[in-house]
Amino acid sequence: MAANKTVKTDASVDVYLAGIAGVRGEDARALNQLLIEVTGVEPAMWGPSIIGFGDRHLVSARGREVDWFDVGFAARKQALTLYLTNGFEGYGDLLGQLGPHTTGVGCLYVKRLADVDSGILTELIGRSVEDTRGRG
């Protein structure tokens, strides 16, 4: 079985964030601060471009094991990508109030933080982290 390509590293989150220019960098730094406040943990780099918060060991229904984070994000060229471990089932009420976004299996894509409701985003992230931590 192949090893997970995205693993926790010792790279500096601050150095990574400092290298992101313009509005995308401002949004990334603001989102990083929000996630520190919501999760209560310091961030770590996962691979070269994902910032993760918390540590967990996951085992899939097929028996694949992977170390991952409770919640994380990447400042991609097209959008900020938030990685929510449990996906979006049960969060329809919040997603409907969030503002412009798209979703993937476990990813929430937001072009600009200013475009979404920050209170709703905070609540969504908080509920996701609580649900993730509650699953052990």
HUGI-V846833 format. One record per backbone hydrogen bond with DSSP energy under -0.5 kcal/mol. CO is the residue of the C=O (numbers start at 1). NH is the residue of the N-H. Records with the same first field share a line. If there is no record, write none. Layout:
CO = NH, NH
//
This chain:
5 = 7
7 = 47
11 = 45
12 = 16
13 = 17
14 = 18
15 = 19
16 = 19
17 = 20
19 = 21
21 = 25
22 = 26
23 = 27
24 = 28
25 = 29
26 = 30
27 = 31
28 = 32
29 = 33
30 = 34
31 = 35
32 = 36
33 = 37
34 = 38
35 = 39
36 = 40
42 = 54
44 = 52
45 = 9, 47
46 = 49, 50
50 = 46, 52
51 = 73
52 = 44
53 = 70, 71
56 = 58, 68
58 = 66
60 = 63
64 = 60
66 = 58
68 = 56
70 = 85
71 = 53
72 = 83
73 = 51
74 = 76, 81
79 = 76
80 = 82, 110
81 = 74
82 = 84, 108
83 = 72, 85
84 = 87
88 = 91
91 = 95
92 = 96
94 = 97, 98
95 = 99
98 = 117
102 = 109
106 = 84
107 = 104
108 = 82, 110
109 = 102
110 = 80
112 = 115
113 = 116
115 = 100
116 = 118
117 = 121
118 = 122
119 = 123
120 = 124
121 = 125
122 = 126
123 = 127
124 = 128
125 = 129
126 = 130
127 = 131
128 = 132
129 = 133
130 = 134
131 = 135
132 = 135
133 = 136
//
